Amino acid sequence: MNRFHKLDKMTSTRCAVCKYFRRRCPPDCIFAPYFPNNDPQKFTCVHRFYGASNIGKMLEEMHVHLRADAVDSLYYEAKCRIQDPVYGCVGIISSLHQQIQIAQSQLAKAQAELSFLDANLAAAEPTPSHSEPLVQPNGVVDHSLDDPLHTWFY
């Protein structure tokens, strides 16, 4: 029983990569922080397209603070490539780009319609006729004496 307990403890501390290759996981394993043993599919998916050796080289060459994002990106790209073997994530990007263009054209059309409606509304507003005196904001009544077309004398 002691031997099985020791084996179980060793197995649970290995990362998904070391578990995949059935080897001991060294304390300084470059894969351990990014491929935990509770998510073996993450490594299997990435390994299928990039290979463990290439992944290890990429991780070693980049700064530590960028590695988690790089592994997440590789995983996302690999999953997209599984779903769409020809285009992968580029197919998703082009589809989103097309949706943005459609939304922008719909927005421009809606803005043009609003401008048209605003212009029609402004044209349809009644304007005071010359026969009605205008009341200024200060309360003075303007009888349009300055209008040359309005004859105020006979």
Buried (B, 14 or more C-beta within 10 A) or exposed (E): EEEEEEEEEEEEBBBBBBBBBEEEBEEEBBBBEBBBBEBBEBBBBBBEBBEBEEBBEBBEEEEEEEBEEBBEEBBBBBBBBEEEEEBBBEBBEEEEEEEEEEEEEEEEEEEEEEEEEEEEEEEEEEEEEEEEEEEEEEEEEEEBEEEEEEEEEE
